[in-house]
Structure formats: C-alpha cells, structure tokens
Amino acid sequence: MDNTKQFTALYWVLFLISIVTLVVAYMYAGGYASLVLPFNFTFMAKALDLM
C-alpha cells in the first residue's frame, strides 16, 4: 500500500510538470500545444488512480 502512494506522488509531480510544459508550449508554439495533452490526461488519471 505504501508503494502505491509513492507512485501516486510521482504521478502528481509529473502531472504538474506536464501542465507547465503545456503552458510553455502554448506561449511559444501555440499550434503544437495539443501534443502535450495526452501526457496531461494520462498522468492525471494515474494520479487519481483511475488507471
């Protein structure tokens, strides 16, 4: 059980990093920002234990 919480924290950190990456990609290359969205949704689902 403790191991699952450790991975959940990792997925939350990766989700936050992907949000920052999305904002930076949108600022500098707006059309390519959609390439970051799969990472956002995947890490959010894993952090919420939906997958």
Secondary structure by P-SEA (a helix, b strand, c coil): caaaaaaaaaaaaaaaaaaaaaaaaaaccccccccaaaaaaaaaaaaaccc
